[in-house]
Amino acid sequence: MVSLTIMDTLRCFWGRWCLSLLVGSVGVGCHSSASNSAVEAPVPPAWFQDVTEKVGLHFIHDAGPVGDYFMPHIMGSGAALFDFNNDDRLDIYLLHNGGPKGARNRLYQQMPDGTFRDVSEGSGLDLAGYHMGVAVGDVNNDGRADLLVTAYKEVHLFLNSGNGFFIDITKESGLADPLWSTSAAFFDYDRDGWLDIVVINYLEYDPSRRCTEEASQQSDFCGPNVFQGTATYLFHNLGPQNKRTAGAVCFQDVTASSGLSQKPSIGLGVACADFNGDGWPDILIANDSRPNHLWINQRDGTFREEAMVRGLAYNGHGMAQANMGIAVGDIDGDGLFDVFITHLTEETNTLWQQGPRGLFQDRTAAAGLAAPRWRGTGFGTVAADFNHDGALDLALVNGRVIRRPGQGSVGLGSFWQPYAERNQLFANDGLGRFRDLSPTDPFGQLTAVSRGLACGDMDGDGALDLLVTTLAGPARLYRNVAPKQGHWLSVRVLDPAHHRDAYGAVVTVHAGGRRWQGILSPAYSYLCSNDPRVHFGLGAADRVDSIQVRWPDGEDVEEIFPGGTVDRQVVLRRGEGGKAH
């Protein structure tokens, strides 16, 4: 029997708060003192609806042989939301990590009716391996999205040929990574117009090392601290210097010369953005059980690690946690983006708010995130305005890495059940404080070993949807059905000179006496690539005054575009706006 405090009892009358408190207690309910009948408030409207079956997305993740405790199996795999055929509909790429003899990765094309068709066969993307993450970017500036796939002891770079077929140009491009690569990102670190690649590497894994769970002494997956860390790799795009394959480009490994090799660690998540306000992209890396790294661009081809002096290395207690996924966004509406990183079940996910510019402070408790309805080992995470009230909400997916009694999951085998946990969803009140929606929303009801969380407007209705990847289970697509509290604007930012999305551009929307800021950088969360369009919830503002774009390279880097009506997608092209004053 679970004992309820007075406050818990009161909460029972205002919602279904006691349900999570009473898990496992048969016959216990919320009763008034006057009668034995339960008194419950209506369940709040759902924010997300599982439409996986409805849209025909049939994918079961291959996590490899059960019981071998091969560490890469517990850490993958991710997904990409991207438009591979330029029909203005987001398609889906999903990874397996069952090994070279396991299942092959799958490519799903979104059809005009919103369903998905498996077009993997013959695409060139249907390869098998210990695959971890995926990054999307146009490496040769031909207007087509290319793919980088990370894996245990290899990477693959696929060139989009434009006819539904992708060519593996890894070897001829000069890319090579013999380490265990996890997340990756395309970004233009030297602002020359060609997208470079940063690849995050995990640890020097030794498969012969066997580990046990401390309490039971049963075999289990190893933790990160028994292995040495590795360096993050940086590859400089030299452009189309290789003539053997049409459209192919060459990359130069600049890991050593850039300074990134100086501080090896155990990297998982990545986010590239301008963290110090100088207009040049930097690299934030979530390091598992080690201090995070923030590599500040020195504007001369080198980077300097400054996470500690800028407040992002440790949490507010000076502790390095098991950092996994990264979400970036302006949580409190002050015009400066903040950082949210997921951690272990026994820890607390951390929100660092920026202010003054370039400096960050742990504000987890002040934001109401220190005491959620339940804890989990978080991986993928997203900061987005799901209900269009003008404030960024938070979603994250959970799944343990060390065996503990799980909550069970339909269709999840007995081996993986002790690693299963429920996901979490938090609503922003507009002032940077969060309310936990997890107990009542279908997104929070999924109990699985979840890893990737990708975000994008899948059906073109202006609301951001979520794709979840799980170990040894199905990928699930959640449609955004949240009651909307305002208007929205979706902005695609193109640079005609490069024939592609302007990765690294900063978009500021002015409306209703406020401003909202977003970054075009689809590599965030964990092992995932997300919708490249920049999405804004505008609250009550029913008209946009103007849109300002700070372009990521070259001269005349800022332009002002006219505003107009809301609830629509706009495409902004460099050179078509006015000069910012």
Residue pairs with C-beta under 8 A, 6 or more apart in sequence:
1 25
1 28
2 21
2 22
2 25
2 28
4 12
4 18
4 21
8 17
8 18
8 21
9 30
11 17
11 18
12 18
12 30
12 39
12 40
13 30
13 32
13 39
13 41
14 41
15 40
15 41
15 44
15 440
16 40
16 41
16 43
16 439
16 440
17 373
17 439
18 29
18 30
19 439
20 373
20 374
20 439
22 28
22 29
23 407
29 38
30 38
30 39
30 40
31 37
31 38
31 39
32 39
43 440
44 437
44 440
45 481
45 482
45 483
46 440
46 441
46 442
46 481
46 482
47 386
47 387
47 425
47 427
47 437
47 441
47 443
47 480
47 481
47 482
48 386
48 425
48 441
48 442
48 443
48 465
48 466
48 478
48 479
48 480
48 481
48 482
49 442
49 478
49 479
49 481
50 442
50 446
50 476
50 477
50 478
51 477
51 478
51 479
52 474
52 475
52 476
52 477
55 114
55 115
55 116
55 477
56 115
56 116
56 117
57 92
57 108
57 116
57 475
57 477
58 118
58 474
59 94
59 106
59 108
59 474
59 475
60 472
60 473
60 474
61 77
61 94
61 96
61 97
61 469
61 470
61 471
61 472
61 473
61 474
61 475
62 96
62 97
62 98
62 102
62 103
62 472
63 73
63 74
63 76
63 97
63 98
63 416
63 471
63 472
64 70
64 72
64 73
64 97
64 98
64 99
64 102
64 130
65 98
66 413
66 415
66 416
66 472
67 219
67 415
69 210
69 211
69 219
69 220
69 221
69 222
70 207
71 205
71 207
71 221
71 222
72 97
72 130
72 132
72 152
72 180
72 205
73 97
73 98
73 130
73 221
73 471
74 221
74 401
74 419
74 471
75 97
75 132
75 182
75 202
75 268
75 401
75 451
76 95
76 97
76 130
76 131
76 132
76 133
76 451
76 471
76 527
77 94
77 95
77 96
77 97
77 131
77 132
77 133
77 451
77 452
77 469
77 527
78 95
78 132
78 133
78 134
78 183
78 380
78 451
78 452
78 454
78 469
78 525
78 526
78 527
78 528
78 529
79 92
79 93
79 94
79 95
79 134
79 452
79 454
79 467
79 469
79 475
79 527
79 528
79 529
80 92
80 93
80 134
80 135
80 136
80 147
80 454
80 528
80 529
81 90
81 91
81 92
81 454
81 455
81 456
81 458
81 467
81 528
81 529
81 530
81 531
82 90
82 91
82 93
82 136
82 145
82 147
82 522
82 529
82 532
83 89
83 90
83 91
83 145
84 91
84 93
84 107
84 109
84 144
84 145
84 160
84 164
85 91
85 109
85 164
86 143
86 144
88 460
89 110
89 111
89 112
89 460
90 110
90 456
90 457
90 458
90 531
91 107
91 108
91 109
91 110
91 116
92 107
92 108
92 110
92 116
92 467
92 475
93 105
93 106
93 107
93 108
93 125
93 134
93 147
94 105
94 106
94 108
94 469
94 475
95 105
95 131
95 132
95 133
95 134
95 149
95 469
95 527
96 102
96 103
96 104
96 105
96 128
96 129
96 131
97 129
97 130
97 131
97 132
97 151
97 152
98 128
98 130
99 128
99 129
99 130
100 128
100 129
101 128
102 128
102 129
103 128
104 120
104 126
104 127
104 128
105 120
105 125
105 126
105 127
105 128
105 131
105 149
106 118
106 120
106 126
107 118
107 119
107 120
107 123
107 125
107 126
108 116
108 117
108 118
108 119
108 120
109 116
109 117
109 119
109 164
110 116
110 458
111 117
114 458
114 459
119 164
120 126
122 164
122 165
123 164
123 165
123 166
124 158
124 165
124 166
124 167
124 168
125 147
125 158
125 166
127 149
127 156
129 151
129 152
129 154
130 151
130 152
130 153
131 149
131 150
131 151
132 150
132 151
132 152
132 180
132 181
132 182
132 183
132 527
133 149
133 150
133 181
133 182
133 183
133 184
133 452
133 526
133 527
133 528
134 147
134 148
134 149
134 150
134 184
134 527
134 528
134 529
135 147
135 148
135 150
135 183
135 184
135 185
135 186
135 197
135 523
135 529
136 145
136 146
136 147
136 148
136 186
136 522
136 523
136 529
136 532
137 145
137 146
137 148
137 186
137 195
137 197
137 500
137 503
138 144
138 145
138 146
138 160
138 195
138 498
138 499
138 500
138 501
139 146
139 157
139 159
139 186
139 194
139 195
139 197
139 237
139 249
140 146
140 159
140 239
140 240
140 247
140 248
140 249
141 193
141 194
141 498
141 499
141 500
142 162
142 247
142 499
143 499
143 500
144 160
144 161
144 162
145 160
146 157
146 158
146 159
146 160
146 166
147 156
147 157
147 158
147 160
147 166
148 155
148 156
148 157
148 158
148 184
148 186
148 197
148 199
149 155
149 156
149 158
150 177
150 181
150 182
150 183
150 184
150 199
150 200
150 527
151 181
152 180
152 181
152 205
153 178
153 179
153 180
154 177
154 178
154 181
155 170
155 175
155 176
155 177
155 181
155 184
155 199
156 168
156 170
157 168
157 169
157 170
157 173
157 175
158 166
158 167
158 168
158 169
159 166
159 167
159 169
159 245
159 247
159 248
160 166
161 167
161 247
167 245
169 242
169 245
169 248
169 249
170 176
172 242
172 244
172 245
172 248
172 250
173 242
173 248
173 249
173 250
173 251
174 235
174 250
174 251
174 252
174 253
175 197
175 235
175 251
176 253
177 199
177 201
177 233
179 201
179 202
179 204
179 230
179 233
180 201
180 202
180 203
180 204
180 205
180 230
181 199
181 200
181 201
181 202
181 233
182 200
182 201
182 202
182 267
182 268
182 269
182 527
183 200
183 267
183 268
183 269
183 270
183 523
183 526
183 527
184 197
184 198
184 199
184 200
184 270
184 523
185 197
185 198
185 270
185 271
185 272
185 283
185 521
185 523
186 195
186 196
186 197
186 503
186 523
187 195
187 196
187 198
187 272
187 281
187 283
187 503
187 504
187 521
187 523
188 194
188 195
188 196
188 281
188 503
188 504
188 552
188 553
189 196
189 198
189 234
189 236
189 280
189 281
189 283
189 297
190 196
190 236
190 301
191 280
191 552
191 553
191 554
192 553
193 495
193 497
193 498
193 553
193 554
194 237
194 238
194 239
194 249
195 237
195 500
195 503
196 234
196 235
196 236
196 237
196 251
197 234
197 235
197 237
197 251
198 232
198 233
198 234
198 235
198 270
198 272
198 283
199 232
199 233
199 234
199 235
200 232
200 267
200 268
200 269
200 270
200 285
201 230
201 231
201 232
201 233
201 267
202 224
202 230
202 266
202 267
202 268
202 288
203 224
203 227
203 228
203 229
203 230
203 266
203 288
204 227
204 228
204 229
204 230
205 227
206 227
209 222
209 226
209 227
210 219
210 222
211 219
211 220
211 221
211 222
211 223
211 226
212 218
212 219
212 220
213 219
213 220
213 402
213 403
218 403
220 402
220 403
221 401
221 402
223 289
223 401
223 402
224 266
224 288
224 289
224 322
225 289
227 266
228 264
229 264
229 265
229 266
229 267
229 287
229 290
230 264
230 265
230 266
230 267
231 255
231 260
231 261
231 263
231 264
232 255
232 260
232 265
232 267
232 283
232 285
232 293
232 295
233 253
233 255
233 260
234 253
234 254
234 255
234 258
234 260
234 303
235 251
235 252
235 253
235 254
236 251
236 252
236 254
236 301
237 249
237 250
237 251
238 249
238 250
238 251
238 252
239 249
239 250
240 247
240 248
240 249
240 250
241 249
241 250
242 248
242 249
242 250
254 301
255 261
257 301
257 302
258 301
258 302
258 303
259 295
259 302
259 303
259 304
259 305
260 295
260 303
262 305
263 293
263 305
265 285
265 287
265 290
265 291
265 293
266 287
266 288
266 289
266 290
267 285
267 286
267 287
267 288
267 293
268 286
268 287
268 288
268 323
268 324
268 325
268 526
269 285
269 286
269 323
269 324
269 325
269 326
269 341
269 524
269 525
269 526
270 283
270 284
270 285
270 286
270 326
270 523
270 524
271 283
271 284
271 326
271 328
271 339
271 521
271 523
271 524
272 281
272 282
272 283
272 284
272 504
272 521
272 523
273 281
273 282
273 284
273 328
273 337
273 504
273 519
273 521
274 280
274 281
274 282
274 504
274 506
275 282
275 284
275 294
275 296
275 310
275 358
276 282
276 296
276 306
276 310
276 357
276 358
277 357
277 358
278 297
278 299
279 550
279 557
280 297
280 299
281 297
281 504
281 552
282 294
282 295
282 296
282 297
282 303
283 293
283 294
283 295
283 297
283 303
284 292
284 293
284 294
284 295
284 307
284 312
284 326
284 328
284 339
285 292
285 293
285 294
285 295
286 292
286 323
286 324
286 325
286 326
286 341
287 293
287 320
287 323
288 322
288 323
288 324
289 320
289 321
289 322
289 323
290 320
290 323
291 307
291 308
291 313
291 314
291 320
292 307
292 312
292 313
292 314
292 320
292 323
292 341
293 305
293 307
293 313
294 305
294 306
294 307
294 310
294 312
294 313
295 303
295 304
295 305
295 306
296 303
296 304
296 305
296 306
296 310
297 303
298 304
307 313
308 314
310 358
310 359
310 360
311 352
311 359
311 360
311 361
311 362
312 339
312 352
312 360
313 320
314 320
315 321
315 348
315 350
315 362
315 364
316 350
316 361
316 362
316 364
316 365
317 362
321 341
321 343
321 344
321 347
321 348
321 350
322 343
322 344
322 347
322 377
323 341
323 342
323 343
324 341
324 342
324 343
324 377
324 378
324 379
324 526
325 341
325 342
325 378
325 379
325 380
325 381
325 396
325 453
325 525
325 526
326 339
326 340
326 341
326 381
326 524
326 525
326 526
327 339
327 340
327 341
327 381
327 382
327 383
327 394
327 396
327 524
327 525
328 337
328 338
328 339
328 340
328 383
328 519
328 521
328 524
329 337
329 338
329 340
329 383
329 384
329 392
329 518
330 336
330 337
330 338
330 392
330 516
330 517
331 338
331 340
331 351
331 353
331 367
331 383
331 391
331 392
331 428
331 432
332 338
332 353
332 431
332 432
333 390
333 391
333 430
333 432
333 514
333 516
334 355
335 515
335 517
336 353
336 354
336 355
336 357
337 354
337 517
337 519
338 351
338 352
338 353
338 354
338 360
338 383
339 351
339 352
339 354
339 360
340 349
340 350
340 351
340 352
340 381
340 383
340 394
341 349
341 350
341 352
341 381
342 349
342 377
342 378
342 379
342 380
342 381
342 396
342 526
343 349
343 350
343 377
343 378
344 377
344 401
345 375
345 376
345 377
345 398
345 400
345 404
345 421
346 375
348 364
348 369
348 370
348 375
349 364
349 369
349 378
349 381
349 396
350 362
350 364
351 362
351 363
351 364
351 367
351 369
352 360
352 361
352 362
352 363
353 360
353 361
353 363
353 367
353 432
354 360
355 361
363 432
364 370
366 432
366 433
367 432
367 433
367 434
368 433
368 434
368 435
369 394
369 426
369 434
372 424
372 426
372 436
372 438
373 436
373 438
373 439
374 421
374 422
374 424
374 438
376 396
376 398
376 399
376 400
376 421
376 422
376 423
376 424
377 398
377 399
377 400
377 401
377 421
378 396
378 397
378 398
378 424
379 396
379 397
379 398
379 399
379 450
379 451
379 452
379 453
379 526
379 527
380 396
380 397
380 450
380 451
380 452
380 453
380 454
380 468
380 469
380 525
380 526
380 527
380 528
381 394
381 395
381 396
381 397
381 453
381 525
381 526
382 394
382 395
382 396
382 453
382 455
382 464
382 466
382 524
382 525
382 530
383 392
383 393
383 394
384 392
384 393
384 395
384 455
384 464
384 535
385 391
385 392
385 393
385 428
385 464
385 488
385 535
385 536
385 537
386 393
386 395
386 427
386 463
386 464
386 480
386 482
386 537
387 393
387 427
387 482
387 483
387 484
387 485
387 486
387 537
388 462
388 463
388 484
388 485
388 486
388 487
388 488
388 537
388 538
388 539
389 428
389 430
389 485
389 486
389 537
389 539
390 430
390 486
390 514
390 516
390 537
390 538
390 539
390 540
390 541
391 428
391 429
391 430
391 431
391 432
391 537
391 539
392 428
392 537
393 425
393 426
393 427
393 428
393 434
394 424
394 425
394 426
394 428
394 434
395 423
395 424
395 425
395 426
395 443
395 453
395 455
395 466
396 423
396 424
396 453
397 423
397 450
397 451
397 452
397 453
397 468
398 421
398 422
398 423
398 424
398 450
399 419
399 420
399 421
399 448
399 449
399 450
399 451
399 470
399 471
400 406
400 418
400 419
400 420
400 421
400 449
401 419
402 419
403 418
403 419
404 418
404 419
405 418
406 417
406 418
406 419
406 420
406 421
406 447
407 420
407 421
407 422
407 447
408 417
408 420
408 447
409 416
409 417
409 420
409 447
409 448
409 473
411 473
411 474
412 420
412 447
412 448
412 449
412 472
412 473
413 472
415 472
416 449
416 471
416 472
416 473
419 449
419 471
420 447
420 448
420 449
421 447
421 448
421 449
421 450
422 438
422 444
422 445
422 446
422 447
423 438
423 443
423 444
423 446
423 450
423 468
424 436
424 438
424 444
425 436
425 437
425 438
425 441
425 443
425 444
426 434
426 435
426 436
426 437
426 438
427 434
427 435
427 437
428 434
429 435
430 539
437 444
438 444
442 478
443 466
443 478
446 468
446 476
448 468
448 470
448 471
448 473
449 470
449 471
449 472
449 473
450 468
450 469
450 470
450 471
451 469
451 470
451 471
451 526
451 527
452 467
452 468
452 469
452 525
452 526
452 527
452 528
453 466
453 467
453 468
453 469
453 525
453 526
453 528
454 466
454 467
454 469
454 525
454 528
454 529
454 530
455 464
455 465
455 466
455 467
455 525
455 530
455 531
456 464
456 465
456 467
456 530
456 531
456 533
457 463
457 464
457 465
457 490
457 531
457 533
457 535
458 465
458 467
458 477
458 479
459 465
459 479
460 569
461 480
462 488
462 490
462 567
462 568
462 569
463 480
463 481
463 482
463 484
463 488
464 480
464 531
464 535
465 477
465 478
465 479
465 480
466 477
466 478
466 480
467 475
467 476
467 477
467 478
468 475
468 476
468 477
468 478
469 475
469 527
469 528
470 476
485 539
486 537
486 538
486 539
486 540
486 541
487 537
487 538
487 539
487 540
487 541
487 542
487 566
487 567
488 535
488 536
488 537
488 538
488 566
488 567
489 509
489 511
489 535
489 536
489 538
489 544
489 566
489 567
489 568
489 569
489 570
490 533
490 534
490 535
490 536
490 568
490 569
490 570
491 507
491 509
491 518
491 533
491 534
491 535
491 536
491 547
491 569
491 570
491 571
491 572
492 501
492 532
492 533
492 534
492 569
492 570
492 571
492 572
493 501
493 502
493 505
493 507
493 520
493 534
493 549
493 572
494 500
494 501
494 502
494 571
494 572
494 573
494 574
495 501
495 502
495 551
495 573
495 574
496 573
496 574
496 575
497 574
501 520
501 532
502 520
502 549
502 551
502 552
502 574
503 520
503 521
503 522
503 532
503 552
504 519
504 520
504 521
504 552
504 553
505 519
505 520
505 549
505 550
505 551
505 552
506 517
506 518
506 519
506 520
506 549
506 550
507 517
507 518
507 519
507 520
507 534
507 547
507 548
507 549
507 572
508 515
508 516
508 517
508 547
508 548
508 549
508 550
509 515
509 516
509 517
509 518
509 536
509 538
509 544
509 546
509 547
509 548
509 563
510 544
510 545
510 546
510 547
510 548
510 563
511 538
511 541
511 543
511 544
511 545
511 563
511 566
512 538
512 539
512 540
512 541
512 542
512 543
514 539
514 541
516 536
516 537
516 538
518 534
518 535
518 536
519 534
520 532
520 534
522 529
522 530
522 531
522 532
523 529
523 530
524 530
533 569
538 544
538 566
541 566
542 566
543 563
543 564
543 565
543 566
544 563
544 564
544 565
544 566
545 563
546 560
546 561
546 562
546 563
547 560
547 561
547 562
547 563
547 570
547 572
548 558
548 559
548 560
548 561
548 580
549 558
549 559
549 561
549 572
549 574
549 577
550 557
550 558
551 557
551 558
551 559
551 574
556 579
558 579
558 580
559 574
559 575
559 576
559 577
559 578
559 579
559 580
560 577
560 578
560 579
560 580
560 581
561 570
561 572
561 576
561 577
561 578
564 570
